Amino acid sequence: MIVLASSSATRQAMLRNAGLNFVALAPALDEKALAAANPHWLPRETALRLAEAKAINVSLRHADAQVIGADQVLALDNRVYGKPSNRAHCLAQLRALRGRTHALISAVVLARDGKAVWAHTDEALLTMRDYSDAFLEDYLEAIGDDCTKSVGGYKIEGRGVQLFRSVSGDHFTILGLPLVPLLQKLREAGEIAA
């Protein structure tokens, strides 16, 4: 049995589109509090530790399952940007990212019987174009509350792609789950067909 420790519609769609049978369960975990309690974590460590915490949290309740935990952080100058709390916060983040290159770091962890058994992280680099304030206002008006649903306030698979000048990295990593390495590990573990 495969369990995704996430309520993310994007991660669920990726696994479903890849042909996996799984159950999605949200972890009982306050990610913001955990990250805030560990300000010494660097961005890559933050993504990995949060993914691990999610996987273990759900694995403790479903010991017989192969549990997938995933997390993504946006990093600029070693500062982690999370999901904006409201439109004003999103506006401030997108202004800070404008014209600059940031990293999206995605981590995935497999847990079984309450223990992490495998982990992988990957990073993509994205350069935003120097968009105008008018464009930014129009963008935020068009996406509405969606600006609070992903790190950085954009979804590159939608209208957010217009914010970028260049993108370098794995598509699945950008969406928040290093899918190809995860599928390979699930094959090796006998969870999916080889």
Sequence and secondary structure as in RCSB ss.txt:
>XXXX:A:sequence
MIVLASSSATRQAMLRNAGLNFVALAPALDEKALAAANPHWLPRETALRLAEAKAINVSLRHADAQVIGADQVLA
LDNRVYGKPSNRAHCLAQLRALRGRTHALISAVVLARDGKAVWAHTDEALLTMRDYSDAFLEDYLEAIGDDCTKS
VGGYKIEGRGVQLFRSVSGDHFTILGLPLVPLLQKLREAGEIAA
>XXXX:A:secstr
 EEE    HHHHHHHHHTT   EE   S  HHHHHHT TT  HHHHHHHHHHHHHHHHHTT TTSEEEEEEEEEE
ETTEEE   SSHHHHHHHHHHHTTSEEEEEEEEEEEETTEEEEEEEEEEEEEE    HHHHHHHHHHHGGGGGSS
GGG  TTTGGGGGEEEEES HHHHHT  HHHHHHHHHHTTSS  
